[in-house]
Amino acid sequence: MKLSPRTTTAFTLALVTAGLLAGCATTPTSTPAPSVSVSREAAWGLRGTNVLLVNNSGQTINLTSVVSDSSNGLGVVDNGGTASIEGTGPAVQVGGSKDVVIGVRFSDNDTLELEVTNLLVGSPRVTVSGCDGTDYAVGEKQDWNFKGRGITVERRADDEWIQFAITFTATKAETSPDICL
């Protein structure tokens, strides 16, 4: 029995379709398929931030993580001590999202919150909660006055993280502007 070319083509397409449908069929399982999480850096080429905190204030300070992925040495930090904190907030900074937010309480109960973020557009920024932020290029350093104390923010050379160092000192530099309160 000889088939016409049209019948052969129809038969071939029917077999291919049946094969595709069979390949697409799934067997129900009790375990859901694992989800794939893509990091912000992989998705957007945008790194998170890492902040080194240095206490040279002459007193103990209490550092807390308000927003972060991980931290080391936070809590009560003695004079001369250090701590670090890192975070990778959402790629699109909606509603003021930040990579890292650090709560700072001095021994006399003066407090402030520092927010550090690597924005999707623009330079990485450090902000005192509720104030305008300051953008920092690599190597840029700014001294601030907070109630007679000094706070120095320095953007260090980046690696897999955007790197900042924030140093608290007992006295402010002579020309330090007031940090927004």
ROFI-257986 format. One record per residue: residue number from 1; residue in one letter; x, y, z of N, C-alpha, C in turn. Coordinates in steps of 0.001 Angstrom, whole numbers, always signed. Each point is the difference from the previous one (the first is absolute). Example, Ala and Ser with C-alpha at 12.3 -4.5 7.8 and 13.67 -1.06 7.14 Angstrom:
// residues 2
  pos  code      npx      npy      npz     capx     capy     capz      cpx      cpy      cpz
    1     A   +13190    -5690    +7800     -890    +1190       +0     +900    +1200       +0
    2     S     -350    +1050     -720     +820    +1190      +60     -770    +1090     +730
END
This chain:
// residues 181
  pos  code      npx      npy      npz     capx     capy     capz      cpx      cpy      cpz
    1     M     +833    -1148       +0     -833    +1148       +0     +892    +1230       +0
    2     K     -264     +866     -938     +787    +1209     -163     -832    +1178     +459
    3     L     +623     +900     +879     -696    +1170     +528     +366    +1220     -825
    4     S     -926     +891     -106     +277    +1237     -724     +934     +874     +833
    5     P     +719     +915     -653     +885     +897     +747     -755     +802    +1063
    6     R    -1223     +393     -307     -794     +783     +944     -316     -851    +1237
    7     T     -351    -1251     -195     -310     -900    +1110    +1250     -271     +811
    8     T    +1158     -179     -668    +1262     -248     +691     +369    +1197     +875
    9     T     -168    +1187     -517     +308    +1218     +756     -923     +119    +1205
   10     A    -1284     -240     -182     -967      +80    +1098     +329    -1020    +1071
   11     F     +350    -1229     -438     +343    -1058     +946    +1264     +363     +787
   12     T    +1011     +548     -687    +1247     +403     +653     -261    +1110    +1018
   13     L     -788     +994     -380     -325    +1087     +922     -764     -521    +1210
   14     A     -886     -957     -205     -754     -582    +1110     +938     -708     +966
   15     L     +999     -723     -504     +966     -687     +859     +856     +996     +779
   16     V     +454    +1043     -686     +815    +1022     +662     -810     +679    +1107
   17     T    -1249     +349     -306     -861     +647     +990     -225     -910    +1200
   18     A     -267    -1269     -249     -208     -955    +1089    +1263     -112     +856
   19     G    +1162       -1     -641    +1265      -71     +738     +209    +1231     +862
   20     L     -311    +1177     -542     +149    +1227     +776     -942      +18    +1184
   21     L    -1237     -402     -227     -966      -19    +1095     +405     -997    +1076
   22     A     +510    -1129     -397     +446     -993     +976    +1187     +537     +793
   23     G     +889     +723     -671    +1159     +572     +683     -376    +1110     +958
   24     C    -1117     +689     -245     -434    +1096     +857     -813     -478    +1179
   25     A     -479    -1233      -31     -810     -522    +1094     +855     -105    +1253
   26     T     -597     +306    +1125     +723      -97    +1269     -710     -954     +919
   27     T     +747     -567     +871     -556     -864    +1024      -70     +798    +1279
   28     P    -1197      +80     +620      -92     +777    +1232     +890     -587    +1094
   29     T     +621     +900     +759     +836     -430    +1121     -431     +756    +1236
   30     S     +397     -476    +1136     -353     +673    +1244     +984    +1111     +337
   31     T    +1163      +27     -645    +1006    +1010     +273       +5    +1019    -1130
   32     P     -191    +1283     +313      +23    +1000    -1062    +1400     +123     -590
   33     A      +45     +431    -1262    +1290     +204     -661     +748    +1117     +710
   34     P    +1329     -108     +119     +759    +1057     +674      -47    +1287     -804
   35     S      -71    +1135     +706      +28    +1281     -694    +1445     +422     -192
   36     V     +222     +755    -1034    +1345     +480     -290      +54    +1462     +388
   37     S     +904     +348     +908     +163    +1373     +444    +1221     +595     -676
   38     V     -193    +1142     -618    +1100     +681     -669     +391    +1193     +850
   39     S    +1281     +111     +322     +457    +1101     +831     -124    +1320     -750
   40     R      -30    +1073     +771      -82    +1333     -591    +1197     +250     -909
   41     E    +1190     -450     +429    +1188     +215     -816     -111     -739    -1327
   42     A     -461    -1243      +45     -123     -766    -1234    -1057     +597     -912
   43     A    -1115     +436     +579    -1094     +521     -809     +287    +1395     -543
   44     W     +597     +857     +804     +155    +1405     -371    +1450     +459      -81
   45     G     +946     -840     +393    +1392     +443      +41     +229     +985    +1134
   46     L     -790      -94    +1065      +26     +961    +1085     +405     -701    +1295
   47     R    +1114     +432     +574     +514     -624    +1223     -662     +564    +1247
   48     G       -2     -809    +1044     -466     +457    +1305    +1086     +823     +674
   49     T     -278     +443    +1228     +968     +834     +709     +514     -698    +1254
   50     N    +1253     +273     +307     +654     -484    +1204     +533    +1229     +736
   51     V     -286      +76    +1298     +392    +1177     +781     +840     -444    +1195
   52     L    +1205     +553      +99     +847     -174    +1173     -307    +1161     +939
   53     L     -297     -304    +1254     -316    +1013    +1000    +1129      +29    +1027
   54     V     +581    +1187     +220    +1143     +153     +894     -394     +961    +1121
   55     N     +172     -433    +1250     -335     +837    +1144    +1268     +607     +588
   56     N     +244    +1264     -309    +1084     +777     +616     -602    +1184     +751
   57     S    -1206     -202     +551     -755    +1091     +616     +387     +281    +1447
   58     G     +825     -858     +612     +364     +183    +1397    -1037     -568     +952
   59     Q    -1050     -608     -511    -1038     -596     +830     -534    -1255     -685
   60     T     -786     -775     +699     -632    -1149     -656    -1176     +503     -818
   61     I     -246     -672    -1093    -1188     +280     -792     -704    -1327     -247
   62     N    -1306      +83     -173     -787    -1187     -284     -437      +76    -1462
   63     L     +413     -968     -793     -332      -50    -1420     -985    -1133     -223
   64     T    -1094     +301     -681    -1001    -1020     -282     -295      -62    -1492
   65     S     -355    -1177     -440     -408     -191    -1391    -1495     +239      -96
   66     V     -378    +1013     -758    -1405     +253     -274     -360     -717    -1304
   67     V     +901      +83     -989     -137     -708    -1278    +1376     -511     -387
   68     S     +135    -1294     -266    +1254     -568     -481     -217    -1454     -372
   69     D     +973     -566     -702      +13    -1431     -272     +800     -728    +1066
   70     S    +1096     +616     +443     +831     -599    +1037     +834    +1086     +673
   71     S     +516     -341    +1189     +826     +956     +729     +968     -769     +881
   72     N    +1028     +723     +456    +1003     -592     +867     +409    +1043    +1037
   73     G     -144     -329    +1288     +480     +881    +1058     -941    +1110     +389
   74     L    -1238       -5     -483     -934    +1046     +414     -382     -197    +1460
   75     G     -665     +991     +562     -339       +8    +1420     +847    +1068     +652
   76     V     +375     -206    +1234     +848     +965     +698    +1413     -122     -550
   77     V     +504    +1115     -533    +1351      +35     -567     +818     +981     +827
   78     D    +1031     -503     +652     +863     +841     +823     +829     +944     -857
   79     N     +507    +1070     +640     +903     +917     -692    +1175     -800     -579
   80     G     +333     +245    -1234    +1062     -721     -681     -490    -1258     -707
   81     G    -1251     -363     +196     -551    -1210     -609     -566     +248    -1393
   82     T     -261    -1107     -681     -575      +68    -1344    -1149     -993     -124
   83     A     -818     +221     -982    -1081     -910     -363     -190     +132    -1504
   84     S     -756     -919     -580     -284     +110    -1433    -1415     -484     -267
   85     I     -543     +492    -1110    -1364     -342     -390      -80      +61    -1515
   86     E     -782     -915     -587     -142       +5    -1455    -1435     -313     -374
   87     G     -373     +465    -1184    -1361     -252     -449     -156     +235    -1479
   88     T    -1014     -646     -536     -348     +135    -1412    -1504     +177      -71
   89     G     -420    +1247      -25    -1430     +293      -71     -541     -288    -1387
   90     P    -1265     +297     -223     -595     -238    -1316     +713     +788    -1086
   91     A      +18     -553    -1217     +688     +662    -1110     -606    +1359     -289
   92     V    -1298     +112      +74     -666    +1279     -196     -349     +526    +1380
   93     Q     +581    +1115     +357     -163     +547    +1343    -1350     +691     +113
   94     V    -1052     -796     +163    -1361     +512      +84     -307     +369    +1447
   95     G     -617    +1140     +186     -445     +389    +1332    +1121     +196     +999
   96     G    +1181     +361     -465    +1094     +283     +913     +739    -1227     +488
   97     S     -138    -1131     -671     +728    -1201     +417    +1490     +272       +1
   98     K     +703     -577     +961    +1449     +191     +141     +668    -1353     +102
   99     D    +1295      -54     -346     +769    -1231     +162     +256     -272    +1477
  100     V     +405    +1050     +729     +367     -118    +1408     -555    +1208     +740
  101     V     -594     -245    +1160     -390    +1085     +909     +569     -366    +1366
  102     I     +772     +932     +573     +709     -230    +1257     -552     +949    +1057
  103     G     -439     -548    +1112     -402     +809    +1138    +1219     +271     +866
  104     V     +208    +1272     +366    +1161     +391     +811     -520     +679    +1269
  105     R     +425     -518    +1163     -353     +611    +1287    +1297     +206     +782
  106     F     +267    +1282     +328    +1171     +336     +808     -331     -197    +1472
  107     S    +1018      -46     +863     -218     -286    +1420     -846    +1070     +697
  108     D      -82    +1218     -565     -862    +1035     +584    -1404      -21     -603
  109     N     -316    -1067     -748    -1311     -243     -626     -298     +845    -1230
  110     D     +977     +745     -537     -189     +623    -1309      -79    -1116    -1036
  111     T     -954     +110     -933     -182    -1057     -992     -117     +564    -1414
  112     L     +301     -836     -965     -247     +299    -1403      -37    -1309     -770
  113     E     -562      +44    -1201       -1    -1140     -907     +727     +387    -1271
  114     L     +920     -851     -414     +731     +211    -1244     -479    -1023    -1020
  115     E     -339     +478    -1186     -465     -863    -1081    +1061      +12    -1103
  116     V     +367    -1171     -481    +1016     -117    -1045     -588     -825    -1126
  117     T     +122     +499    -1221     -586     -729    -1129     +775     +218    -1278
  118     N       +5    -1013     -838     +540      +96    -1356    -1197     +107     -922
  119     L     -250    +1194     -478    -1175     +274     -821     +117     -617    -1383
  120     L    -1142     -289     -604      -27     -522    -1354     +577    +1029     -975
  121     V     -306    +1279     +241     +527    +1085     -825     +664    +1009     +928
  122     G    +1221     +382     -288     +709     +974     +819    +1037     -668     +883
  123     S     +699     +825     +763    +1064     -489     +882     -575     -582    +1282
  124     P     +739     -910     +635     -419     -489    +1312     -157    +1172     +965
  125     R     -908     -163     +956     -411    +1122     +842      -59     -404    +1465
  126     V     +347     +976     +874     -188     -139    +1440     -948    +1113     +425
  127     T     -994     -377     +793    -1040     +932     +416     -230     -153    +1494
  128     V     -214    +1115     +681     -506      -54    +1362    -1509      -44     -147
  129     S     -637     -932     +676    -1434     -230     -160     -783    +1310      +23
  130     G     -818     +186    -1026     -841    +1182      -92     +660    +1202     -641
  131     C    +1239     -109     -441     +725    +1124     -595     +385     -334    -1440
  132     D     +467    +1012     -727     +536     -244    -1330    +1290     -790     +120
  133     G     +246     -894     -952    +1214     -806      +27    +1162     +689     -690
  134     T    +1180     -544     +229    +1213     +482     -646     +562    -1134     -840
  135     D     +240     +291    -1285     +589     -985     -907    +1506      -18     +191
  136     Y     +599    -1190     -153    +1440     -160     +199     +613     -737    -1176
  137     A    +1042     +594     -579     +822     -675    -1011    +1103     -754     +735
  138     V     +597     -980     -653    +1096     -753     +609    +1098     +974     +419
  139     G     +476     -130    +1243    +1050     +862     +534     -511    +1278     +643
  140     E    -1277     +298     -140     -557    +1223     +577     -246     -188    +1495
  141     K     +239    +1090     +757     -102      -37    +1453     -665    +1288     +466
  142     Q     -878      -98     +990     -687    +1174     +531      -48      -94    +1515
  143     D     +381    +1092     +667     -100      +92    +1457    -1292     +731     +341
  144     W     -728     -510    +1008    -1260     +576     +422      +39     +301    +1496
  145     N     -857     +926     +431     -166     +337    +1401    -1344     -554     +469
  146     F      +25     -785    +1066    -1235     -470     +624      +74     +335    +1485
  147     K     -638    +1112     +385      -58     +433    +1402    +1386      +76     +628
  148     G     +953     +599     -736    +1357     +189     +497     +932    -1179     -235
  149     R     -521    -1109     -476     +819    -1174     -332     +301      +19    -1489
  150     G     +989     -750     -368     +316     -129    -1419     -466    -1335     -554
  151     I     -457      +32    -1235     -320    -1215     -749     +655     +163    -1364
  152     T     +907     -902     -317     +679      +41    -1288     -513    -1148     -855
  153     V     -475     +336    -1191     -474     -998     -959     +993      -29    -1142
  154     E     +501    -1177     -312     +972     -162    -1085     -442    -1143     -901
  155     R       -5     +265    -1300     -267    -1067     -968    +1339     -591     -398
  156     R     +185    -1251     +298    +1240     -704     -304      -91     -684    -1352
  157     A    +1129     -557     -438      +21     -728    -1271     -954    -1188      +87
  158     D     -772     -204    -1047     -981    -1072      -31     +631    -1332     -376
  159     D     -625    -1060     +437     +333    -1352     -445    -1332     -620     -406
  160     E     -349    -1170     +522    -1309     -541     -332    -1116     +783     +690
  161     W     +368     +909     +889     -921     +887     +708     +395    +1450     -248
  162     I     -969     +911     +117     +288    +1427      +87     +475     +206    +1437
  163     Q    +1184     +571     +190     +638      +66    +1317      -57    +1404     +611
  164     F     -455      +61    +1243      +11    +1239     +775     +664     -257    +1347
  165     A     +611    +1048     +563     +460      -12    +1392     -622    +1223     +664
  166     I     -620     -223    +1157     -585    +1093     +776     +691      -11    +1361
  167     T     +648    +1143     +323     +761     +107    +1237     -644    +1049     +899
  168     F     -237     -368    +1246     -556     +901    +1000    +1153     +515     +852
  169     T     +124    +1344     +150    +1088     +589     +771     -553     +886    +1122
  170     A     +845     +272     +994     -419     +784    +1165     -243    +1463     -352
  171     T     +742     +523     -958     -153    +1408     -382     -160      +97    -1506
  172     K     -651    +1071     -410     -219     +209    -1433    +1172     +759     -612
  173     A     +179     -160    -1289     +989     +807     -715     -461    +1442      -11
  174     E     +924     +932      -57     -301    +1424      +85    -1047     +449    -1037
  175     T      +73     -505    -1192     -890     +457    -1077    -1152     -962     -282
  176     S     -271     -915     +888    -1048     -994     -234    -1379     +631      +23
  177     P     -795     -251    -1041    -1396     +474      +43     -808     -885     +951
  178     D    -1105     +550     +496     -883     -788     +860     -658    -1082     -847
  179     I      -48    -1191     +569     -729    -1073     -652    -1481     +293     +231
  180     C     -811     -249     -962    -1431     +310     +103     -626     -780    +1135
  181     L     -812     +647     +806     -683     -675    +1124    -1489     +100     -154
END
